[in-house]
Amino acid sequence: MNERYKELQEDVIDEKQAIEETLQKLNDVRLRYSSDSKDILVEPAMGTFLMNFYNGAP
């Protein structure tokens, strides 16, 4: 495989892993807190995880 494509493949694998970790953390927060609770820490935490997901960075 061309060296340039190998580096790109490694970057894509790293980003995929970061996205998977972010989704897992977001799911953990979602499962831990019910939608009925009004914890002021949960909303900002979930917002941060969503922002990380959309940015593709943990």
Backbone bond lengths (Angstrom), bond angles and torsions (degrees), N, CA, C in turn:
res aa  C-N    CA-C-N  psi(-1)  N-CA   C-N-CA  omega(-1)  CA-C   N-CA-C  phi
1 M - - - 1.454 - - 1.520 108.97 -
2 N 1.280 115.25 139.51 1.454 121.53 177.56 1.531 109.49 -56.23
3 E 1.328 116.81 137.10 1.479 122.05 -177.88 1.526 111.93 -57.00
4 R 1.313 116.61 -37.59 1.467 121.05 -179.88 1.529 110.07 -63.18
5 Y 1.312 117.18 -42.36 1.459 120.85 179.99 1.516 111.57 -72.31
6 K 1.314 117.01 -31.52 1.458 120.62 177.67 1.534 109.76 -63.75
7 E 1.316 117.22 -42.58 1.461 121.06 178.20 1.532 110.31 -64.81
8 L 1.319 117.00 -41.46 1.462 121.05 177.58 1.527 110.57 -62.62
9 Q 1.313 116.88 -42.60 1.457 121.13 178.81 1.529 110.33 -61.17
10 E 1.318 117.91 -42.28 1.463 121.36 178.34 1.525 111.02 -63.63
11 D 1.337 116.72 -39.75 1.463 120.60 177.71 1.529 111.09 -63.22
12 V 1.317 116.53 -42.31 1.463 120.90 -179.90 1.530 109.84 -65.31
13 I 1.309 117.54 -42.19 1.466 121.22 178.40 1.525 110.69 -62.39
14 D 1.328 117.22 -42.34 1.466 121.30 177.84 1.530 111.26 -62.12
15 E 1.319 116.64 -44.05 1.468 120.63 -179.91 1.520 110.89 -65.59
16 K 1.323 116.43 -40.26 1.464 120.30 178.56 1.521 109.86 -61.25
17 Q 1.311 117.47 -43.34 1.461 121.78 179.05 1.528 110.51 -63.15
18 A 1.323 117.42 -42.77 1.468 121.46 179.18 1.524 110.54 -62.54
19 I 1.317 117.65 -40.90 1.458 121.54 179.22 1.528 110.26 -67.14
20 E 1.318 117.61 -41.91 1.459 120.85 178.47 1.533 110.79 -62.39
21 E 1.325 117.73 -41.25 1.461 121.05 178.36 1.523 111.02 -64.94
22 T 1.317 117.01 -41.31 1.461 121.17 178.77 1.522 110.93 -63.96
23 L 1.329 117.39 -43.52 1.460 120.65 177.75 1.520 111.50 -62.79
24 Q 1.322 117.74 -38.89 1.462 121.04 178.56 1.524 110.59 -64.58
25 K 1.323 117.28 -43.45 1.464 120.99 179.09 1.523 110.50 -64.31
26 L 1.314 117.09 -41.55 1.459 120.92 178.89 1.528 110.31 -63.46
27 N 1.305 116.64 -41.87 1.463 120.70 178.10 1.528 110.54 -64.40
28 D 1.332 117.46 -40.24 1.466 120.81 177.77 1.524 111.19 -59.28
29 V 1.326 115.96 -44.23 1.472 120.01 178.70 1.519 109.93 -64.88
30 R 1.313 117.14 -42.99 1.469 121.27 -179.11 1.519 111.31 -61.04
31 L 1.325 117.18 -41.49 1.463 120.96 -178.75 1.524 112.41 -73.78
32 R 1.306 116.88 -28.53 1.458 120.90 -176.69 1.527 112.53 -73.70
33 Y 1.316 116.75 -32.75 1.459 120.98 -174.45 1.522 110.50 -119.58
34 S 1.317 115.43 132.81 1.464 119.17 177.68 1.524 109.39 -78.43
35 S 1.295 115.35 159.16 1.458 119.44 179.40 1.525 111.66 -71.35
36 D 1.326 116.92 -14.46 1.467 120.88 179.12 1.524 112.46 -79.27
37 S 1.326 117.31 -25.30 1.462 119.24 -178.37 1.523 109.73 -76.92
38 K 1.308 115.37 145.90 1.464 120.84 -178.55 1.526 109.91 -114.64
39 D 1.309 116.31 54.51 1.462 122.45 179.38 1.532 108.32 -75.93
40 I 1.316 117.04 122.29 1.468 120.25 -176.30 1.526 113.19 -69.76
41 L 1.309 118.03 -9.53 1.464 121.04 179.09 1.524 112.69 -90.64
42 V 1.319 116.52 -23.54 1.462 120.07 -174.56 1.529 111.68 -71.14
43 E 1.315 117.27 -46.80 1.472 119.73 -178.36 1.522 112.82 -58.12
44 P 1.350 118.40 -49.72 1.472 117.82 178.76 1.531 112.04 -62.56
45 A 1.335 117.14 -36.65 1.470 119.98 179.67 1.525 110.34 -63.60
46 M 1.318 116.59 -46.65 1.466 119.75 -179.82 1.529 110.27 -65.69
47 G 1.326 116.96 -37.86 1.456 119.86 177.37 1.517 111.95 -61.66
48 T 1.330 115.73 -39.68 1.468 120.29 178.77 1.521 110.82 -65.13
49 F 1.332 116.97 -44.29 1.456 119.74 178.87 1.525 111.18 -63.59
50 L 1.335 117.02 -40.24 1.462 119.38 177.67 1.522 111.35 -64.68
51 M 1.324 116.49 -41.51 1.463 120.17 178.21 1.537 109.71 -61.25
52 N 1.336 116.47 -42.95 1.464 119.99 177.78 1.514 111.52 -61.58
53 F 1.322 116.08 -39.45 1.461 119.95 179.43 1.526 109.78 -61.66
54 Y 1.330 116.61 -49.21 1.463 120.11 -177.88 1.526 112.24 -67.65
55 N 1.317 116.34 -29.01 1.471 119.97 177.60 1.524 111.96 -84.68
56 G 1.343 116.13 -14.38 1.460 119.92 179.58 1.516 112.69 72.75
57 A 1.316 117.10 27.46 1.470 120.99 -179.84 1.519 109.55 -135.41
58 P 1.327 116.43 138.92 1.471 118.24 179.09 1.506 112.16 -76.99
